[in-house]
Amino acid sequence: MSDRSRGLTVGKRPLALRSRYDIHLAAIPVVFIVAAMMSSIGSLPIHVTMVGASLLGAVVVLDGLFFNPPRVGDSP
């Protein structure tokens, strides 16, 4: 049986079905994009906003690796 006949969709899950780690992977580039936008719109220099984005990205990575690490069976 193919995946389509069972009603499965690969890679097209609603946001509610995304795992914590999918959100981590999406949050890191979003933080850097927002920091770059803040630098271009506001009066903060780019190096200041990138340091802030790096710190926030590091917090996300630390959360995903050490505080809430993946366990066997976490993947959908």
Summary of the structure (lengths in Angstrom):
residues: 76
radius of gyration: 17.3
end to end distance: 19.9
largest distance: 58.2
contacts: 152
relative contact order: 0.14
helix: 62%
strand: 0%
